[in-house]
């Protein structure tokens, strides 16, 4: 009776595209609810994907399957976040925690993956690592092998954080590429005890990453233009300090005005500052 919204998820959706929200405003109670939902569903369902239609959405849902779950709401000023944990199960059944992230979400109802920061907040990193281990044990018993991720909705209550595991992705996800980039750049590894990435020299590194730096004004900028922007604004990765910026998705820049970046530093605050500097430099060049 207290449910305000439900979320419909297609099995083959990705990055939140394939999700849709159903509000229960003015819903009747009791036996009348089922027929009310059937009548209202085509009109009330709000899609995360732009330009999605009811006919197309429901056809894919019927073909590929999906689920419906309660949409986690906040009460008043409660803060809500979307952390995730990445795990690996080897053929011998050994479970490894690979990384944790706080995901950056967008879209009409905040369900579309836009980027992430690493590692997850220290206030709950051990909580989601422990949850990842428990989930991995169940998957191992079902003969799952390889890499997977678990997404959470986490709500800060008066007495601490409450976590809801909402999705298991049995594949590489949006957080995989930036962490592999960090590993390649620093020759380091993830330390589960501290919840941090340690370089080969034992130093802690954080990053902020986005695969959705999008601005229509960027359209027309060439890879050569990007190289000039990088050089003029010192947006390189310094291998001596093991900090800096790495751009990717460069092939989408000219046509779609979109690219990605991984900004690595010795603190999240510095990594966020690098990302702001990168965006400001791109915006300035696009306006010239």
MORA-V594748 format. One record per run of one state. SS is the DSSP state (2 for helix, 1 for strand, 0 for the rest). FROM is the first residue (numbers start at 1). LEN is the number of residues. If there is no record, write none. Layout:
# MORA-V594748
ss | from | len
SS | FROM | LEN
SS | FROM | LEN
This chain:
# MORA-V594748
ss | from | len
0 | 1 | 4
1 | 5 | 10
0 | 15 | 2
1 | 17 | 7
0 | 24 | 8
2 | 32 | 13
0 | 45 | 1
1 | 46 | 2
0 | 48 | 6
2 | 54 | 11
0 | 65 | 1
1 | 66 | 5
0 | 71 | 8
1 | 79 | 3
0 | 82 | 1
1 | 83 | 7
0 | 90 | 5
1 | 95 | 12
0 | 107 | 5
1 | 112 | 7
0 | 119 | 6
2 | 125 | 17
0 | 142 | 4
1 | 146 | 12
0 | 158 | 2
1 | 160 | 10
0 | 170 | 6
2 | 176 | 11
0 | 187 | 2
1 | 189 | 3
0 | 192 | 4
1 | 196 | 3
0 | 199 | 5
1 | 204 | 11
0 | 215 | 1
2 | 216 | 3
0 | 219 | 4
2 | 223 | 10
0 | 233 | 4
1 | 237 | 2
0 | 239 | 4
1 | 243 | 6
0 | 249 | 1
2 | 250 | 7
0 | 257 | 1
1 | 258 | 8
0 | 266 | 2
2 | 268 | 20
0 | 288 | 1
